Amino acid sequence: MPLPEYAMRALRETQADFLAAVLGRDPAHAARWPYRGLAVYRTNARENFAAALEAAFPLLHGLMGHDEFRAMAWAFQRHSPPRSGNQFYCGAGLPGFLATHLADTPDAALAEVAKFEWLIQEVLVAADPAERFDFALLAAVPEAQHVTLRFGFHPAIRLQRARLPLFRLWQDHQQHGTVSRAALEPSAGHEQLLIRRTGEGVELQRLEPAEFRFLDALLRGETLELAVGQALADGGDSMDAGKALAAWISAGVITGLAP
């Protein structure tokens, strides 16, 4: 027999109050429960949340160190308590949280690392496309209309343009399990990265500026003509668009033609 509406409303309010008490967001909520009873739930909630973040942001954890990372995780939990029992998604707001709270500080670069690692997490759980590129469809398009083509992409790819040496930091952490905070220095120029999932896991690829602009434009739904124009804008480096397209189709980055 279903509970009446007033009982359901009271249950929801009790659950919300208990969550606020466990997370310590409002001391007034804690008065309804024994302190020792709450302490157990608080410890478990904090540790599970921090462990989930550590699993999703191993490079950030390595750069910050265990104690600093845990303190940051608990501050983030109080600010943005999870709304789902699935702890995987608890890190989605961390890059924005760090960008806001570390702005104009010596640690501001940590937000860029967090953004990078969350893109990796998105790539890891993205779906696989049902089919690979159908060249028959491309062959059916008159050559005069090729400039209007738009392309579909594998869901498990992301792009990031950063001022940090993310490629080297990620490789160092993958190979050695540790990374020095001193390595978190901005590069002389920007680093353009393609982040993708392969059969062997996550793969990073450095792109030339024109390649990055070209691929980014296509991902945003621009036509082939406009994407080439953006890639070579401002006197940028030369690029063979046909060769680049063929390579990305072969690698499974581009998976089809978009409507």
Buried (B, 14 or more C-beta within 10 A) or exposed (E): EEEEEEEEEEEEEEEEBBBBBBBBBEEEBBEEBEEEEBEEBBEEBBEBBBEBBBEBBBBBBBBBEEEBBBEBBBEBBEBBBBEEEEBBBBBBBBBBBBBEBBEEEEBEBBBBBBBBBBBBBBBEEBEEBEEEBEEEEBEEEEEEEEEEBBBBBBBBBBBBEBBBBBBEBBEBBBEEEEBEEEEBEEEEEBBBBBBBBEEEEBBBBEBBBBBBBBBBBBBEEBBBEBBBBBBBEEEBEEBEBEEBBEEBBEBBBBBBBEE
